[in-house]
Amino acid sequence: MAVTGQELKAMLEEIGVKPEVVRVLDPAAPLLKQGLDSVDFPAFCALVEERFHLSLDDAFALKLRTLEDFAAHINQAGGNP
């Protein structure tokens, strides 16, 4: 089953991103330009790794700029919750 942007948005709330920020996120726009900060982004990456049993090194994680990028990578890698 493919991961969706809604699932990823829910995960952002799990790490403490304010619901009002998550609600208006554009899945195609860079997360760091939409209210996530330098603490939120690595926390989100860590949760993605944990939840989907993936490994994201720092350099690769920085290439995943949008929720769509994360979803595509998770779905391509076959990450399973």
Backbone bond lengths (Angstrom), bond angles and torsions (degrees), N, CA, C in turn:
res aa  C-N    CA-C-N  psi(-1)  N-CA   C-N-CA  omega(-1)  CA-C   N-CA-C  phi
1 M - - - 1.448 - - 1.530 108.94 -
2 A 1.298 116.46 129.80 1.462 121.76 -175.73 1.531 111.06 -75.78
3 V 1.319 114.96 141.44 1.457 120.29 175.61 1.528 108.15 -74.52
4 T 1.324 116.03 145.82 1.461 121.27 -179.04 1.518 111.02 -114.60
5 G 1.323 114.31 164.46 1.459 120.05 175.99 1.518 111.88 -60.77
6 Q 1.327 117.59 -34.56 1.471 120.90 179.28 1.519 110.57 -64.31
7 E 1.328 116.98 -40.67 1.464 120.33 177.57 1.526 110.41 -62.57
8 L 1.322 115.48 -42.01 1.462 119.49 179.86 1.519 111.37 -67.71
9 K 1.321 117.26 -36.63 1.464 120.02 175.95 1.521 110.51 -62.48
10 A 1.324 116.95 -41.72 1.468 120.42 178.15 1.525 110.38 -61.53
11 M 1.314 116.73 -37.06 1.462 120.19 177.89 1.523 111.25 -65.74
12 L 1.320 117.10 -35.14 1.467 119.64 176.91 1.525 110.34 -61.94
13 E 1.314 116.93 -39.62 1.464 119.55 177.17 1.526 110.38 -65.57
14 E 1.328 117.35 -35.68 1.463 121.07 178.84 1.523 111.86 -59.59
15 I 1.329 117.52 -33.67 1.473 119.93 -178.69 1.521 111.97 -87.71
16 G 1.340 116.45 0.21 1.462 119.18 174.22 1.513 116.79 105.58
17 V 1.339 117.75 7.04 1.466 119.29 175.56 1.534 106.76 -70.72
18 K 1.313 115.71 134.48 1.459 121.07 -175.91 1.534 111.15 -59.94
19 P 1.336 116.51 135.90 1.471 120.30 -179.04 1.527 113.32 -54.97
20 E 1.328 117.60 -35.05 1.463 119.72 -179.96 1.525 111.98 -68.07
21 V 1.335 117.46 -27.12 1.463 121.51 175.21 1.525 109.00 -75.90
22 V 1.332 116.57 -46.53 1.470 121.48 -178.38 1.523 110.69 -61.72
23 R 1.302 116.94 -41.64 1.469 121.87 -175.90 1.527 112.36 -56.91
24 V 1.315 118.30 -35.65 1.468 121.23 -174.97 1.531 113.43 -100.22
25 L 1.332 117.54 6.61 1.465 119.89 179.98 1.516 111.15 -63.16
26 D 1.325 115.10 135.14 1.456 122.30 172.92 1.522 106.45 -92.98
27 P 1.337 118.85 117.46 1.463 121.07 -176.79 1.529 113.73 -60.35
28 A 1.329 117.76 -19.46 1.464 120.95 -178.08 1.526 113.01 -96.20
29 A 1.315 118.20 -3.32 1.465 121.57 -177.56 1.529 110.31 -102.90
30 P 1.328 117.20 150.26 1.463 120.40 179.30 1.528 112.16 -57.38
31 L 1.323 115.48 131.52 1.464 121.04 -178.08 1.524 112.23 -61.35
32 L 1.326 116.60 -39.37 1.460 119.48 -176.39 1.531 112.81 -71.59
33 K 1.327 116.88 -7.24 1.467 120.50 175.71 1.526 111.47 -104.85
34 Q 1.333 115.60 9.68 1.462 119.87 -176.75 1.527 113.07 -124.67
35 G 1.294 117.37 19.15 1.454 119.18 175.53 1.516 115.49 110.83
36 L 1.327 118.61 -9.73 1.451 119.56 173.86 1.520 107.57 -78.72
37 D 1.311 116.10 149.43 1.456 118.66 -178.53 1.522 111.01 -118.76
38 S 1.311 115.33 -172.92 1.463 120.84 -174.65 1.524 112.63 -71.42
39 V 1.309 118.12 -9.70 1.463 121.77 174.15 1.524 109.71 -93.91
40 D 1.326 116.30 -41.62 1.468 120.88 -178.83 1.521 112.47 -62.71
41 F 1.328 116.94 -43.47 1.464 120.51 -173.97 1.526 112.23 -61.30
42 P 1.341 119.66 -51.18 1.467 118.49 178.76 1.528 112.40 -65.39
43 A 1.324 117.27 -32.91 1.467 119.59 177.44 1.527 110.03 -65.45
44 F 1.332 117.05 -39.55 1.459 120.93 177.34 1.524 110.08 -64.69
45 C 1.328 117.53 -44.20 1.472 121.23 178.37 1.524 110.77 -59.12
46 A 1.331 116.54 -42.86 1.467 120.42 179.57 1.527 111.27 -63.15
47 L 1.332 116.96 -40.17 1.460 120.24 178.57 1.526 110.81 -67.81
48 V 1.325 117.65 -39.34 1.468 121.07 176.11 1.528 109.60 -59.82
49 E 1.329 116.92 -45.34 1.464 120.34 179.23 1.526 110.97 -59.54
50 E 1.313 115.53 -46.81 1.461 121.00 -178.04 1.528 111.65 -66.19
51 R 1.304 116.70 -49.73 1.461 121.76 -174.03 1.528 112.60 -67.49
52 F 1.339 116.71 -38.43 1.461 120.20 -174.08 1.529 113.51 -107.74
53 H 1.350 116.40 7.88 1.461 121.53 176.39 1.525 111.65 55.80
54 L 1.339 114.40 48.27 1.463 121.70 179.05 1.519 109.15 -118.87
55 S 1.309 115.87 161.84 1.455 121.47 173.34 1.521 107.98 -117.26
56 L 1.325 115.66 123.95 1.466 121.44 178.56 1.523 108.00 -119.69
57 D 1.339 117.20 107.13 1.454 116.29 175.23 1.527 108.25 -73.60
58 D 1.306 116.32 160.53 1.468 121.11 -173.67 1.523 112.96 -56.60
59 A 1.324 117.00 -44.44 1.471 119.99 -177.93 1.524 111.03 -63.18
60 F 1.329 116.99 -41.49 1.459 119.63 179.87 1.523 110.64 -70.64
61 A 1.319 117.37 -40.36 1.466 121.27 -179.00 1.529 110.81 -58.60
62 L 1.308 117.45 -35.33 1.464 120.39 179.94 1.524 112.38 -68.77
63 K 1.333 117.10 -18.53 1.463 120.82 175.95 1.527 111.23 -79.76
64 L 1.329 116.31 -18.08 1.461 121.65 178.00 1.528 107.04 -89.09
65 R 1.309 115.58 92.02 1.453 119.96 -171.45 1.524 113.50 -94.66
66 T 1.323 117.32 -27.78 1.467 120.84 -174.07 1.529 110.28 -119.84
67 L 1.324 116.21 166.10 1.462 119.48 174.06 1.525 110.33 -62.59
68 E 1.318 116.72 -35.16 1.468 120.17 176.83 1.526 111.04 -62.89
69 D 1.342 116.98 -39.07 1.470 120.71 177.18 1.529 110.35 -61.96
70 F 1.334 116.12 -45.56 1.464 120.33 179.78 1.525 110.48 -62.51
71 A 1.331 116.96 -46.93 1.462 120.53 -178.52 1.534 110.49 -61.15
72 A 1.325 117.55 -44.26 1.470 121.32 -179.87 1.526 110.52 -61.45
73 H 1.326 116.53 -44.02 1.462 119.57 -179.84 1.521 111.36 -65.15
74 I 1.320 116.69 -46.01 1.467 120.24 -179.51 1.525 109.85 -61.28
75 N 1.321 116.33 -45.79 1.459 119.99 -178.01 1.529 111.96 -67.20
76 Q 1.326 117.08 -37.89 1.469 120.63 178.78 1.528 110.71 -69.32
77 A 1.337 116.13 -38.19 1.462 120.22 -177.84 1.527 111.46 -77.99
78 G 1.317 116.49 -11.06 1.462 119.93 -179.68 1.496 113.25 72.86
79 G 1.353 115.70 31.60 1.463 119.80 178.65 1.521 111.07 -61.14
80 N 1.315 115.77 131.08 1.461 120.90 -179.72 1.516 110.11 -116.67
81 P 1.335 115.79 129.18 1.470 118.58 177.68 1.517 111.49 -70.14
